[in-house]
Amino acid sequence: MLVLSRKLNEKIVIDSNIVITIVKIDRNQVRLGIEAPGHVPVYREEILPLARRAQDEQSLAVCS
């Protein structure tokens, strides 16, 4: 795991087409802004299993 320190309004660039900006820092919470191409899905970790399940169901419907 890569661990980076960033300050307010600083950015992290991933693969030259995904940009993560530190939007707000408040006590123990950080707010991030994520800019990514439309074909790149971005999920919070806690909803990822639900998103994967929906994708699997959609794939099954297309294959049927």
C-alpha distance (Angstrom), angle and dihedral (degrees) to the residues before:
residue distance angle dihedral
M1 . . .
L2 3.78 . .
V3 3.82 112.6 .
L4 3.80 117.7 -160.8
S5 3.78 132.9 -177.0
R6 3.80 116.2 -141.0
K7 3.78 134.4 173.5
L8 3.78 129.4 -142.0
N9 3.83 112.3 -58.5
E10 3.80 92.9 9.0
K11 3.81 118.0 129.3
I12 3.77 141.6 -142.2
V13 3.81 118.2 -152.2
I14 3.80 121.1 -154.3
D15 3.80 120.4 -165.6
S16 3.84 90.2 -19.9
N17 3.82 92.7 -81.6
I18 3.82 104.6 65.5
V19 3.81 117.9 68.4
I20 3.80 124.1 -173.1
T21 3.81 115.9 -165.8
I22 3.80 126.6 -168.1
V23 3.81 100.1 -127.3
K24 3.81 102.3 171.9
I25 3.79 138.4 4.1
D26 3.80 117.6 -163.8
R27 3.82 121.1 166.8
N28 3.82 104.8 -65.9
Q29 3.81 97.0 -7.0
V30 3.79 131.0 84.1
R31 3.80 123.7 -167.0
L32 3.80 115.7 -149.7
G33 3.78 131.2 -163.7
I34 3.81 114.6 -151.3
E35 3.79 123.6 -162.0
A36 3.81 113.4 -170.2
P37 3.81 136.9 151.4
G38 3.80 114.5 -88.7
H39 3.80 93.0 -109.8
V40 3.83 92.0 59.2
P41 3.82 110.9 85.7
V42 3.81 115.8 -143.2
Y43 3.83 118.3 -164.4
R44 3.77 137.1 170.5
E45 3.79 109.1 -114.8
E46 3.80 94.5 -116.7
I47 3.83 93.0 58.7
L48 3.79 96.7 40.7
P49 3.85 94.7 96.6
L50 3.83 89.4 53.4
A51 3.79 91.9 48.1
R52 3.81 91.8 49.0
R53 3.79 90.7 49.4
A54 3.82 90.8 51.8
Q55 3.81 90.6 49.0
D56 3.82 90.8 49.5
E57 3.80 91.4 50.2
Q58 3.80 90.5 48.5
S59 3.82 90.9 50.2
L60 3.80 90.9 50.8
A61 3.81 91.4 50.8
V62 3.81 91.2 51.6
C63 3.83 92.7 47.9
S64 3.81 94.0 48.4
